[in-house]
Amino acid sequence: MENSKNVLIINDMPGYGKVALAAMLPILSNLGCCVYNLPTALVSNTLDYGKFTILDTTDYMAKAIAVWKELGFRFDCITTGFLASAAQVDIIRDFIDSQKKQDLLVMTDPIMGDEGKLYNGVSEDTVDSMRRLIGVADVIVPNLTEAEFLSGLYQGRESLTRSEVRRMLDELLAYGPRSVVVTSGRESETGSHVVWGFDHASGDCFTIPYRFLKVHFPGTGDMFSAVLAGEMLRKRKTFPQAVKRAMDVVERLIFLEQDEIEKNKGIRIEKYLGVLSE
C-alpha cells in the first residue's frame, strides 16, 4: 500500500451512524494506512437523535494497552477523539509516551463542544484534562468553541478578529502542541468562513477560507481529521496544503450528501470514497 503506516484511532465507536471510528476507519484505510482502533466508548447511535446510551470502556482500554505493550505493538500515528472519562487522558498520555519515536505523529481532536457551548456532561474539569492531552500532541484540531475554552478566552462568538485569533493560537500553543488547526471559524474583518492554523514547520500562522454549506452532518470533524492525518503521513504536502486538502474533501462530501433526508446518521462515507482520489 502507498502509505503502509500503522495508525491507531482512539475514539468512540457508534453502533448506528458514520461518526468517530466508523467515519475514520474507511478513510484512513482507503488512503493506504494499516488502521487499528481503541474505543473510548461504545455509543448506541449518533447523539443527534437526542436519545442514546454510552458504555464507558476505560477499564478495557487500560487492559488492552497492557497486552499491546507485552506484545510490542508499535504505531506510526495515534489520533484521539472523544474521551468518556478524565482517567482516559492519563491512560492515553502514558501510552503515547511508551510509543515515542522521532517520526510518531500524534493528532488530537479535543471533542468537547460546538456552537458556542460545551456538550452536556462536559465540565471545566474536562477542559483541564483535555489541556493535558493536547500538550503531547503534534497537531490539534479543535473547532472554534473548543479552541476558545481550551485557550481560556471563551467569548461565545461565531467570529473573531485577526488579532483575537493570534492571541488564541498563542494561548493554545503554550499548552504544548506543535501545530494547530481551528475549524469552523469566521473572520470578523471579512465575514468569511475560515479555518485558522499555525504551522510548526514554518513558524507561520495561516487562514484558509471555505464555502459554507448550510447543512449539518455529524462526523464531518472526524472525517477532516482522518484526511488530514492521511495526508500528513504521505508527506507530500506542506501542513497548510494538507489542511486545505482535508477541507476540500469534507466540503465535497457534504455537497454530495446534502439532499439525504436522514442527516442524523452522518455522511455515508463508503459510498463516496472515490472523492479521496479526485
KOLMIKE-897323 format. One record per residue: residue number from 1; residue in one letter; z, y, x of N, C-alpha, C in turn. Coordinates in pm, whole numbers, plus 50000, padded with zeros to 5 digits. Atoms other than C-alpha are relative to their C-alpha. Layout:
BEGIN
ATOM	NUM	A	Z	Y	X	Z	Y	X	Z	Y	X
...
***
This chain:
BEGIN
ATOM	1	M	50000	49880	50083	50000	50000	50000	50000	50125	50087
ATOM	2	E	50019	49878	49923	49936	50357	50105	50129	50050	50063
ATOM	3	N	49874	49951	49947	50299	50456	50143	50083	49889	50063
ATOM	4	S	49915	50111	49959	50487	50126	50170	50139	50047	50042
ATOM	5	K	49865	49949	49973	50811	50325	50170	50096	49939	49899
ATOM	6	N	49897	50052	50089	51129	50178	50026	50075	50117	49936
ATOM	7	V	49938	49889	50073	51252	50419	49758	50105	49946	49905
ATOM	8	L	49892	50037	50092	51585	50383	49580	50021	50114	49901
ATOM	9	I	49975	49902	50107	51619	50563	49247	50139	49974	49943
ATOM	10	I	49866	50009	50059	51979	50626	49141	50001	50092	49878
ATOM	11	N	50014	49923	50124	51961	50735	48779	50039	49909	49884
ATOM	12	D	49968	50084	50116	52036	50616	48427	49876	49924	49952
ATOM	13	M	50109	50080	50054	51826	50351	48255	50006	50003	49848
ATOM	14	P	50002	49996	50147	51728	50417	47892	49945	49870	49942
ATOM	15	G	50056	50115	50069	51671	50131	47652	49875	50038	49923
ATOM	16	Y	50114	49951	50077	51429	50343	47447	49969	50142	50044
ATOM	17	G	50040	49867	49957	51242	50637	47594	49956	50003	50145
ATOM	18	K	50056	49989	49865	51049	50741	47903	50066	50116	50075
ATOM	19	V	49926	49903	49920	51313	50931	48097	50066	49925	50115
ATOM	20	A	49921	50057	49891	51513	50876	48417	49926	49885	50067
ATOM	21	L	50062	50113	49930	51443	50532	48569	49870	49956	49934
ATOM	22	A	50119	50045	50071	51189	50445	48300	49880	50091	50026
ATOM	23	A	50108	49906	49971	50987	50756	48389	49962	49998	50148
ATOM	24	M	50024	49988	49857	51024	50749	48767	49942	49873	50063
ATOM	25	L	50046	50126	49943	50962	50380	48840	49849	49985	50000
ATOM	26	P	50146	50018	49999	50597	50367	48727	49927	50102	50086
ATOM	27	I	50066	49897	49920	50509	50694	48901	50008	49968	50148
ATOM	28	L	49984	50027	49858	50652	50607	49240	49932	49869	50040
ATOM	29	S	50073	50125	49972	50511	50254	49219	49851	50027	50011
ATOM	30	N	50142	49966	49998	50167	50397	49141	49963	50077	50126
ATOM	31	L	50026	49922	49879	50198	50628	49442	50014	49915	50126
ATOM	32	G	50001	50090	49886	50231	50322	49666	50134	49970	50062
ATOM	33	C	49866	50026	49946	50607	50305	49714	50053	49866	49952
ATOM	34	C	49924	50117	50043	50825	49995	49701	50127	50053	49935
ATOM	35	V	49896	49929	50074	51067	50105	49432	50113	49906	49957
ATOM	36	Y	49881	50074	50037	51423	49984	49375	50089	50093	49918
ATOM	37	N	49920	49913	50086	51692	50109	49139	50146	49962	49999
ATOM	38	L	49856	50017	50017	52065	50155	49098	50039	50083	49878
ATOM	39	P	49970	49924	50122	52151	50251	48737	50141	50056	50000
ATOM	40	T	49870	49934	50012	52433	50501	48694	50060	49980	49862
ATOM	41	A	49957	50026	50137	52450	50421	48324	49886	49931	49926
ATOM	42	L	50098	50054	50093	52273	50223	48055	50010	50084	49873
ATOM	43	V	50001	49909	50115	52171	50455	47772	49911	49941	49892
ATOM	44	S	50074	50067	50108	52057	50325	47434	49863	50061	49976
ATOM	45	N	50125	49930	50028	51787	50590	47393	50012	50142	50053
ATOM	46	T	49993	49861	49954	51696	50946	47491	50096	50079	49910
ATOM	47	L	49897	49926	50072	51965	51193	47389	49941	50090	49892
ATOM	48	D	50066	49911	50096	51709	51396	47192	50008	49948	49857
ATOM	49	Y	49989	50055	50135	51755	51161	46896	50132	50039	49933
ATOM	50	G	49875	49951	50057	52107	51300	46852	50108	49895	49986
ATOM	51	K	49904	50110	50010	52274	50959	46831	49967	49900	50110
ATOM	52	F	50025	50089	49887	52317	50730	47131	50132	49938	50044
ATOM	53	T	49881	50056	49937	52559	50512	47324	49971	49981	50149
ATOM	54	I	50015	50007	49855	52618	50504	47701	50100	49901	50059
ATOM	55	L	49913	50090	49926	52758	50230	47924	50009	50048	50144
ATOM	56	D	49975	49952	49863	52908	50370	48247	49998	49880	50095
ATOM	57	T	50014	50113	49906	52811	50146	48542	50063	50029	50137
ATOM	58	T	49938	49962	49873	53036	50299	48810	50050	49877	50077
ATOM	59	D	49948	50119	49932	53208	49967	48889	49887	49915	50054
ATOM	60	Y	50115	50079	49956	52876	49785	48907	49936	50063	50124
ATOM	61	M	50061	49932	49886	52737	50049	49146	50076	49968	50129
ATOM	62	A	49919	50025	49881	53026	50003	49389	49982	49856	50049
ATOM	63	K	50016	50141	49963	52991	49623	49382	49859	49971	50052
ATOM	64	A	50138	50021	49957	52611	49632	49414	49979	50054	50141
ATOM	65	I	50016	49938	49868	52625	49866	49714	50072	49917	50105
ATOM	66	A	49927	50084	49904	52886	49644	49882	49915	49879	50040
ATOM	67	V	50088	50114	49971	52646	49349	49852	49880	50044	50084
ATOM	68	W	50116	49949	49926	52350	49559	49974	50035	50025	50147
ATOM	69	K	49958	49974	49861	52546	49662	50284	50011	49869	50077
ATOM	70	E	49990	50130	49935	52620	49297	50360	49863	49943	50031
ATOM	71	L	50135	50054	49983	52254	49209	50318	49912	50087	50089
ATOM	72	G	50074	49913	49910	52141	49503	50529	49879	50069	49940
ATOM	73	F	50113	49932	50064	51907	49663	50274	49990	50144	50050
ATOM	74	R	50023	49865	49948	51753	49987	50405	49894	50070	49915
ATOM	75	F	50092	49922	50081	51569	50268	50228	49947	50120	50078
ATOM	76	D	50062	49882	49938	51331	50545	50335	50025	50126	49918
ATOM	77	C	49977	49885	50090	51409	50767	50035	50102	49959	49896
ATOM	78	I	49901	50020	50106	51704	50795	49798	49994	50121	49908
ATOM	79	T	50001	49891	50097	51672	51002	49481	50114	49979	49901
ATOM	80	T	49890	50011	50096	51962	51078	49248	49974	50090	49881
ATOM	81	G	50017	49923	50123	51963	51198	48888	50130	50006	49923
ATOM	82	F	49883	49994	50087	52209	51163	48600	50114	49915	50056
ATOM	83	L	49881	50073	49960	52562	51063	48700	50096	49991	49883
ATOM	84	A	49913	50022	50115	52803	50915	48449	50146	50033	50027
ATOM	85	S	49861	49969	49968	53126	50994	48636	50008	50069	50135
ATOM	86	A	49978	49931	49871	53264	51205	48920	50016	49899	50112
ATOM	87	A	49980	50103	49897	53355	50884	49104	49868	49956	50061
ATOM	88	Q	50131	50041	49948	52985	50810	49142	49954	50089	50115
ATOM	89	V	50037	49910	49890	52949	51112	49372	50049	49943	50132
ATOM	90	D	49945	50057	49876	53178	50954	49633	49927	49872	50038
ATOM	91	I	50072	50125	49974	53002	50618	49599	49864	50029	50061
ATOM	92	I	50136	49967	49953	52660	50777	49649	50006	50067	50138
ATOM	93	R	49989	49933	49870	52768	51005	49936	50028	49899	50111
ATOM	94	D	49968	50101	49900	52918	50709	50121	49877	49913	50029
ATOM	95	F	50118	50084	49979	52602	50503	50067	49892	50075	50078
ATOM	96	I	50099	49920	49927	52375	50785	50185	50039	50008	50148
ATOM	97	D	49953	49993	49861	52590	50819	50497	49971	49870	50074
ATOM	98	S	50025	50130	49936	52550	50446	50565	49852	49976	50025
ATOM	99	Q	50144	50017	49988	52172	50478	50531	49938	50102	50096
ATOM	100	K	50053	49888	49922	52135	50779	50761	49910	49955	50115
ATOM	101	K	50093	50016	49889	51836	50779	50991	49915	50126	50004
ATOM	102	Q	50067	49872	49978	51608	51051	51120	49905	50038	49887
ATOM	103	D	50101	49966	50099	51338	51027	50854	50040	49962	49857
ATOM	104	L	49955	50028	50136	51552	50939	50550	49984	50126	49914
ATOM	105	L	50017	49889	50094	51456	51161	50254	50098	49981	49885
ATOM	106	V	49904	50003	50110	51737	51238	50008	49969	50115	49905
ATOM	107	M	50032	49900	50101	51646	51418	49685	50099	49989	49884
ATOM	108	T	49902	49998	50108	51899	51522	49420	49955	50091	49887
ATOM	109	D	50020	49922	50122	51829	51635	49065	50136	50009	49933
ATOM	110	P	49862	49987	50052	52169	51772	48955	50002	50017	49849
ATOM	111	I	50015	49994	50146	52130	51689	48586	50133	50032	49934
ATOM	112	M	49873	49956	50060	52400	51887	48404	49979	50085	49875
ATOM	113	G	50019	49910	50113	52243	52125	48151	49860	50054	49995
ATOM	114	D	50131	49938	50018	51947	52325	48028	50011	50109	49895
ATOM	115	E	50009	49893	50101	51850	52627	47820	50129	50084	49994
ATOM	116	G	49886	49908	49992	52150	52829	47940	50137	49941	49976
ATOM	117	K	49868	50058	50024	52429	52580	47872	50008	49860	50059
ATOM	118	L	49975	50134	49950	52586	52265	48011	49992	49899	49886
ATOM	119	Y	50004	50106	50101	52536	51936	47829	50142	49966	49954
ATOM	120	N	49870	50043	50051	52819	51801	47613	50065	49902	50098
ATOM	121	G	49928	50088	49909	53082	51638	47831	49993	50044	50146
ATOM	122	V	50011	49950	49863	52982	51831	48145	50095	50119	50014
ATOM	123	S	49899	49897	49980	53269	52044	48276	49983	50068	50135
ATOM	124	E	50001	49936	49868	53336	52273	48572	50034	49900	50110
ATOM	125	D	49971	50105	49903	53481	51967	48746	49873	49924	50036
ATOM	126	T	50128	50066	49975	53140	51804	48707	49914	50084	50093
ATOM	127	V	50077	49908	49916	52976	52111	48860	50051	49994	50144
ATOM	128	D	49942	50008	49866	53217	52097	49155	49961	49870	50070
ATOM	129	S	50038	50129	49942	53141	51729	49209	49854	50001	50042
ATOM	130	M	50143	49995	49968	52769	51796	49200	49974	50087	50122
ATOM	131	R	50013	49918	49878	52810	52066	49465	50022	49915	50124
ATOM	132	R	49975	50090	49887	52947	51795	49693	49881	49909	50024
ATOM	133	L	50115	50090	49984	52644	51576	49626	49879	50073	50056
ATOM	134	I	50118	49928	49949	52379	51843	49686	50018	50034	50148
ATOM	135	G	49974	49969	49860	52547	51903	50023	49941	49898	50097
ATOM	136	V	50057	50102	49912	52399	51580	50159	49852	49976	49970
ATOM	137	A	50140	50018	50041	52050	51628	50010	49906	50079	50090
ATOM	138	D	50108	49927	49932	51731	51723	50190	49932	50095	49903
ATOM	139	V	50066	49920	50103	51585	51856	49865	50081	49990	49871
ATOM	140	I	49940	50002	50133	51748	51958	49537	49903	50065	49902
ATOM	141	V	50096	49952	50100	51555	52020	49215	50069	50035	49868
ATOM	142	P	49936	49959	50125	51781	52192	48960	49907	50083	49914
ATOM	143	N	50066	49900	50083	51645	52373	48659	50080	50129	50012
ATOM	144	L	49935	49870	49984	51746	52737	48619	50146	49997	49958
ATOM	145	T	49861	50007	50047	52061	52663	48418	50089	49932	50103
ATOM	146	E	49922	50074	49901	52183	52408	48672	50016	50079	50129
ATOM	147	A	49994	49920	49878	52099	52636	48965	50101	50113	49985
ATOM	148	E	49905	49891	50021	52300	52920	48811	50144	49951	50003
ATOM	149	F	49864	50054	49999	52606	52703	48752	50040	49955	50140
ATOM	150	L	49968	50048	49866	52589	52542	49096	50024	50115	50098
ATOM	151	S	49987	49886	49909	52550	52878	49269	50118	50089	49966
ATOM	152	G	49889	49915	50045	52837	53032	49072	49953	50134	49949
ATOM	153	L	50058	49874	50045	52603	53302	48945	49947	49989	49857
ATOM	154	Y	50048	50022	50136	52571	53193	48583	49993	50131	49922
ATOM	155	Q	50020	49884	50084	52427	53462	48359	49946	49963	49862
ATOM	156	G	50050	50045	50129	52271	53259	48079	49869	50063	49959
ATOM	157	R	50128	49937	50031	51943	53447	48103	49883	49908	50036
ATOM	158	E	50118	50082	49974	51596	53295	48098	49917	50054	50116
ATOM	159	S	50080	49941	49892	51458	53534	48360	50092	50066	50103
ATOM	160	L	49926	49938	49892	51576	53667	48696	49907	50090	50080
ATOM	161	T	50078	49916	49909	51461	53943	48929	49984	49927	50133
ATOM	162	R	50022	50065	49870	51332	53853	49275	50124	50006	50088
ATOM	163	S	49878	49989	49918	51650	53981	49439	50108	49905	49948
ATOM	164	E	49903	50094	50057	51864	53775	49199	49966	49857	50039
ATOM	165	V	50043	50134	49960	51659	53466	49281	50036	49974	50144
ATOM	166	R	49969	50018	49858	51701	53519	49654	50149	49978	50020
ATOM	167	R	49855	50019	49988	52077	53552	49615	50040	49861	49952
ATOM	168	M	49968	50133	50053	52088	53236	49402	49960	49890	50099
ATOM	169	L	50044	50099	49901	51885	53040	49659	50095	49997	50120
ATOM	170	D	49908	49992	49886	52113	53162	49939	50133	49930	49968
ATOM	171	E	49874	50063	50040	52422	53050	49745	49985	49849	49993
ATOM	172	L	50024	50144	50007	52270	52707	49680	49990	49939	50140
ATOM	173	L	50018	50050	49864	52170	52664	50044	50133	49995	50076
ATOM	174	A	49870	49997	49933	52526	52748	50150	50078	49871	49978
ATOM	175	Y	49932	50126	50026	52639	52417	49997	49945	49885	50084
ATOM	176	G	50047	50101	49907	52423	52224	50242	49861	49943	49985
ATOM	177	P	50134	50057	50008	52084	52121	50102	49903	50073	50092
ATOM	178	R	50094	49938	49907	51789	52186	50331	49893	50080	49926
ATOM	179	S	50103	49932	50078	51522	52276	50074	50038	49999	49853
ATOM	180	V	49962	49983	50140	51549	52391	49713	49875	50026	49915
ATOM	181	V	50101	49966	50101	51321	52390	49409	50075	50028	49870
ATOM	182	V	49940	49964	50128	51439	52572	49095	49889	50002	49896
ATOM	183	T	50107	50013	50100	51227	52467	48799	50031	50083	49876
ATOM	184	S	49990	49937	50133	51166	52634	48463	50059	50140	50002
ATOM	185	G	49952	49863	49994	51235	52990	48572	49900	50098	49940
ATOM	186	R	50088	49894	50048	51092	53318	48456	50026	50125	50083
ATOM	187	E	49990	49886	49911	51022	53618	48678	50010	50129	49919
ATOM	188	S	49978	49878	50080	51162	53942	48534	49891	50103	50022
ATOM	189	E	50097	49895	49968	50911	54165	48713	49865	49979	49931
ATOM	190	T	50133	50028	50056	50602	53989	48572	50003	49930	49866
ATOM	191	G	49991	50079	50122	50727	53780	48280	49940	49862	50014
ATOM	192	S	50065	50129	49978	50555	53479	48436	50101	49886	50006
ATOM	193	H	49922	50122	49983	50693	53128	48407	49972	49948	50141
ATOM	194	V	50018	50033	49858	50753	53016	48764	50097	49891	50045
ATOM	195	V	49908	50084	49925	50910	52767	48999	50033	50075	50128
ATOM	196	W	49955	49934	49878	51118	52917	49280	50042	49895	50101
ATOM	197	G	49957	50097	49901	51188	52747	49609	50027	50059	50136
ATOM	198	F	49979	49969	49860	51299	52755	49969	49956	49879	50081
ATOM	199	D	50054	50105	49915	51116	52554	50234	50071	50001	50135
ATOM	200	H	49925	50007	49875	51339	52443	50521	49908	50002	50122
ATOM	201	A	50090	50012	49885	51042	52367	50747	49948	50136	50047
ATOM	202	S	50054	49868	49964	50902	52721	50736	50105	50109	49999
ATOM	203	G	49895	49899	50012	51223	52905	50654	49965	50108	49899
ATOM	204	D	50048	49900	50096	51041	53085	50370	50035	49963	49856
ATOM	205	C	49990	50017	50144	51106	53134	50002	49859	50005	49940
ATOM	206	F	50131	49997	50065	50817	53080	49761	50016	50003	49848
ATOM	207	T	50005	49994	50147	50727	53142	49397	49864	49948	49955
ATOM	208	I	50125	50057	50049	50465	52936	49211	49997	50012	49848
ATOM	209	P	50010	49987	50146	50358	53037	48858	49937	49876	49937
ATOM	210	Y	50062	50111	50072	50261	52781	48596	49972	50041	49856
ATOM	211	R	50035	49976	50139	50109	52770	48250	50107	49938	49911
ATOM	212	F	49893	50048	50087	50384	52741	47988	49940	49944	49871
ATOM	213	L	50045	50065	50124	50310	52493	47708	50120	49987	49907
ATOM	214	K	49887	49998	50094	50531	52531	47400	50022	49863	49936
ATOM	215	V	49975	50137	50045	50603	52161	47377	50115	49945	50083
ATOM	216	H	49887	50056	49925	50925	51982	47470	49996	49848	49999
ATOM	217	F	49985	50144	49983	50940	51628	47604	50118	49974	50093
ATOM	218	P	49898	50039	49903	51249	51471	47761	49934	49924	50115
ATOM	219	G	50049	50078	49888	51193	51325	48105	49900	50068	50091
ATOM	220	T	50098	49934	49914	50950	51580	48247	50058	50036	50136
ATOM	221	G	49935	49971	49872	51203	51676	48514	50004	49877	50090
ATOM	222	D	50001	50124	49924	51229	51312	48620	49861	49972	50057
ATOM	223	M	50137	50021	49954	50851	51290	48643	49965	50097	50112
ATOM	224	F	50020	49901	49892	50841	51609	48851	50063	49949	50130
ATOM	225	S	49930	50048	49881	51099	51463	49092	49928	49882	50063
ATOM	226	A	50067	50119	49949	50909	51136	49121	49872	50037	50075
ATOM	227	V	50125	49958	49934	50577	51303	49204	50032	50074	50130
ATOM	228	L	49964	49924	49880	50745	51541	49449	50046	49906	50112
ATOM	229	A	49953	50094	49899	50922	51256	49630	49883	49921	50058
ATOM	230	G	50116	50076	49953	50599	51055	49647	49911	50081	50092
ATOM	231	E	50083	49913	49917	50404	51348	49787	50066	50029	50134
ATOM	232	M	49930	49972	49874	50672	51424	50046	49996	49878	50092
ATOM	233	L	50005	50121	49919	50671	51063	50163	49862	49978	50062
ATOM	234	R	50136	50011	49945	50295	51079	50212	49979	50092	50120
ATOM	235	K	50004	49904	49889	50346	51376	50447	49861	50058	50023
ATOM	236	R	50133	49940	49989	50001	51515	50373	50002	50149	49970
ATOM	237	K	49995	49863	50047	50113	51846	50227	50123	50071	50053
ATOM	238	T	49880	49922	49975	50350	52128	50307	50091	49986	49879
ATOM	239	F	49906	50011	50112	50660	52142	50089	49953	50079	49877
ATOM	240	P	50051	49928	50118	50522	52421	49862	49878	49933	49938
ATOM	241	Q	50118	50070	50053	50195	52227	49829	50041	49875	49921
ATOM	242	A	49950	50117	50071	50387	51913	49727	50062	50040	49867
ATOM	243	V	49942	49948	50124	50581	52118	49471	49889	50035	49901
ATOM	244	K	50111	49962	50087	50255	52258	49332	49932	49877	49942
ATOM	245	R	50061	50124	50049	50110	51908	49304	50084	49939	49889
ATOM	246	A	49911	50054	50103	50416	51789	49108	49991	50084	49873
ATOM	247	M	50013	49912	50115	50388	52093	48881	49870	49972	49924
ATOM	248	D	50131	50022	50062	50018	52028	48816	49997	49868	49923
ATOM	249	V	49999	50130	50067	50076	51662	48731	50080	50007	49870
ATOM	250	V	49917	49991	50120	50357	51739	48485	49931	50084	49893
ATOM	251	E	50073	49917	50096	50154	52016	48322	49888	49920	49933
ATOM	252	R	50109	50083	50054	49862	51775	48281	50052	49895	49904
ATOM	253	L	49942	50102	50086	50084	51505	48132	50044	50060	49865
ATOM	254	I	49957	49934	50124	50234	51747	47879	49879	50035	49915
ATOM	255	F	50121	49962	50073	49887	51871	47784	49938	49878	49931
ATOM	256	L	50063	50120	50055	49755	51518	47730	50080	49940	49885
ATOM	257	E	49913	50064	50098	50054	51410	47520	50047	50094	49890
ATOM	258	Q	49942	49898	50086	50117	51732	47327	49984	49974	49850
ATOM	259	D	50021	50028	50142	49981	51600	46996	50073	49876	49951
ATOM	260	E	49922	50118	50039	50202	51288	46999	50112	50044	49905
ATOM	261	I	49905	49959	50103	50423	51303	46689	50144	49976	50044
ATOM	262	E	49862	50033	49963	50735	51128	46824	50028	50043	50144
ATOM	263	K	49980	49946	49866	50817	51352	47118	50135	49964	50060
ATOM	264	N	49867	50028	49950	51182	51249	47145	50005	49883	50099
ATOM	265	K	49998	50115	49909	51090	50930	47332	49941	50034	50136
ATOM	266	G	50057	49960	49872	50918	51124	47611	49852	49965	50011
ATOM	267	I	50143	50022	49977	50570	51101	47759	49975	49854	50037
ATOM	268	R	50034	50140	49973	50411	50756	47762	49928	49992	50134
ATOM	269	I	50055	49982	49866	50362	50767	48137	49902	49891	50040
ATOM	270	E	50090	50108	49961	50199	50425	48173	49858	50024	49949
ATOM	271	K	50131	49972	50058	49913	50545	47952	49922	50100	50084
ATOM	272	Y	50065	49890	49930	49840	50838	48185	50015	49992	50152
ATOM	273	L	49980	50012	49856	49899	50701	48534	49877	50044	50079
ATOM	274	G	50122	49954	49935	49537	50789	48614	50007	50144	50045
ATOM	275	V	49983	49860	49964	49648	51152	48631	50044	50014	50147
ATOM	276	L	49948	49995	49864	49815	51072	48963	49890	49992	50106
ATOM	277	S	50111	50010	49904	49477	51007	49125	49892	50103	49975
ATOM	278	E	50099	49896	50029	49294	51306	48978	49996	50104	50112
***
